[in-house]
Amino acid sequence: MRALSTSRSFTSHPQFPVSSSDKSNEPRGRSEELATRPQLVLDIGGVLAANLSPKFWMLVSEAAEVEHSTLYKIYKQEISSKLWRGEILEEQFWGWLQDQAPKLSPSEAKHTLAECLSPLPALQRLPEWSRAADLHILSNHLLSWVTPLLQPVRSYLTHIVISSEQSWKKPQRELFAHAASLLPSRSNVLFVDDQRGNLDIAETMGWKVVLADEGGAWIEEADRWIHNNSAMDFPIFESARPR
């Protein structure tokens, strides 16, 4: 197996900015308005798009004729954390995968990954949610992998924080602290993730949290939270209306 270099001599960045925030030149009234809006922070996997695990690894293992549990175990031990922290590049990941599964071509593997990153219903709610809340992404991922998913809704997102661009990954507190630094002070924050360990760290930041379930029931919880924390005095979403 080839050794993995940690060189960052080349990258594959999309055409939109990530986790950048400079409101120093905004009028004071605008800053105060932002501070009154609820802040909704969303994971990607299991929230806005399907998780890569286990589907991607099962399909890759089947195509490459290797044992799924063995391949996934090696991935977790050797490369997972490095990938999400940006310590190795995307092309190094594909090279590693080809070493592990030589019968699977890189093009086949990339196509499989793109198919596995299928959108979930919540992605379609972003335009509506953005009417009453500021929306942010906080995810363990590679920017190049999620760009096709996020590009159509980029205008509804205030910040995008991707672990591989920040050298930390959830549940490391440093990544949450970075995301928190981008939010208006004294704002109400709801964080949605499908991993309890990530929610535990978010709660230490003073954020409200919701565990994303596979059935998508969490979407109505987000509707109600946005409505209850919005300055608007009428139900914004049908699911937020009194029952």
N, C-alpha and C positions, 0 to 999 in steps of 0.2 A: 504493500500500500504506500502511495506517495505521501510524503510529509506535508502537513498543512502549514503554509506560511501565513503570517498575520499581516503581511503587507497590504496597504490600502492605496496602491498606486493607481488603481482604476476603479471607477464606480459607475453605477447605472441609476441616475437620478431622473425622476419625472420632471415635468415642467411647472409644477406648482410648489410654493414655499412650504416648509415644514417647521412647525413649532417656533415660528418667529413672531414676535409681538413687540410693537413699539407704538404706544399710545401717547407718548410724551407730547406730540404736536396736536392731539385732539382737543377741541374746545371742552371746557370744563363741564358744560351741560351734557355733552355726549358721554363723557366718562361716568358721570353720575347716573345717566340713563342705563349704561351698560351694567353698572353695579346693581341696579334694581332687577335686572333680568336674571332668571334662574339659569344655572350653568349645567348642562347635561353632558357628561363625559362618558363615551362609549368605547368598549372594546370592539374588535372586529370579529375574530373567530368566535362562533357560537352566539353572536349578537347581531352583526350586520351581514355576515357571510358564514357559510358552513366551515366548521373546523377542518383543518387538513388531516388531523388524526381522528379516527383510524383509517378513514377511507383512502387517502392518498397512499399510505403505506401498505394497505392491503392490495390495492390495484398494482402498485409497483412490484410488490413481492410476487404477485401472481404472474405478471408479465415477464419478470426476470427469473421466475422459477426458483425462488429462494424462500426460506421459511420466514413468514411475517414476523413472528415473535423475536426471532434472532436478529433480523435486520433492524427492527425498531429498537431493540435493546442496544445494539451497537451505536445507532444514531443518537440515542439519549446519552450514552456514556461518552462518546467521542466528539460530537459536533453540535448538538442541540443548543447548549448554552452559548457556545462561541458564535453560532449563526445569529441568534437573536440579539446578542450584544454587539454585533458588527465586527467581531474580531477576525472573521474570515469573510471573503467576498462570495457573492452568489455563484460565480463561475467555479470557485473552489468547491462549493457544495455539490454542484453537478459533477465535477470531477471525482469527488469522494463517492458519490452515489454510483457512478459508472464503475469504480473500482469494486464496490460491493456487489453490484448487479450488472456484470458485463454484457448480459444478453439484452439489456434494455438500453436503447439508444438515448442520448441526451434529448433529442427532439421529441421522442415519445414521452419521456419523463416530464418535460416542460408542458406538453399538451395535457398530460394527466393532471398536473398541478393546477393548470388554469381551469380545467373542468371541475375540479374539486372545490375551488373557491367560488361556489355558486352563491348568489345573493339570497339573503333571507328577507322575510316581509318587512322587517323594521327599516331596511334601507329605503323603502318607498315612503316612510313616514318622515324622513328628514326635512323635506320642504315644509310640511305642515308644522312640525315641531319648531322649526327655525322662526316661525312667526312670533313665538312668545318666549323663546329661550335661545341662548348661545350654545352651539353644539361643538363638541371637541372629540377628537379621537385619541385614545391611549391604548396602544396595542403592541404585543410582542410579534414583530413581523419584519419582513423585508419590504422596503419602500417600492421597489420595482414590481413585487408580486401584487401589491394591493392598489397600485396606481390605476389599472383598468377598472377596478371596482369603484374607486372613489372619484375618479375624474368627472363622471357625469353629475355628481352631487357636491363637487368641490366648493361651489359658490355658497352652499349652506353651512359650511364648516368654518369655524373661527380659527382653530388650531388643529394640527395633525402631529401627534407625538408618536413616533415609531421607534421601538427599542433599538434597532440596529443602527439608527442615526445618532443615538445618545450614549452608547457604550454601557447602558444598563438595561436590565430586563425586569419585568414584573416577576416576582413581588418585591424587587429591591426598592427600598424606600427612596433612594435617590431619584428614580424615575418618576415616582409620584410627586416628590418635592419639585422636580422640574416642571411637571404639568401644572401643579398648584401655583407656581410662580407666574404662570401665564394668565391666570384667571383674575378677574376684578376682586379687589379686597372686600371682605365682609359679604361676599355673595353666597347664596344658597347653591350647593353643589350636589348633584345626584350622579353616582357612578354605577354603571351597569357592566357586569362581567359574568362569565360563566364559571369562574373558579373562585371558590370560597376563600382561599388564601390571599388572593388579590383584593377581595372585598375587605378582609380583615385589616390590611395595611391602609386601604382608603379610609376606613373608619377612624384610624388614628390621626388622619389628616383633618378630621372634623367633617368629612363628607357623609351624606346619606348614601346608602347602597341598596341595590336590588340585584338578586341573583337571577341571571338569564336562564330560563328553563327552555327545554327543547320545544315545548308546545307554543311558546311565544306569549304566555299569559303575562309576562313582565311588561309587555307593551302597554297594556291598560294601566298598570301601576305607574309607568312613566307619564302617560297621559294625565292621570290624576295629580301626580306630583307637580308637573309643569303648570297645570291649571291652578292648583292651590298656592303656588309660589309666584304666579304671574300677576302683574299689575292690572291685567284685564279683568273686568268684573262680570264676564259672561263665560259659559262653558266653551272652551276652545275646541274640544274634541268630543265626539258623541259619547265615548266611553267615560268622559269626565262628568257627564250630567248626573245629577242626583237620581237615585233609584228608589 
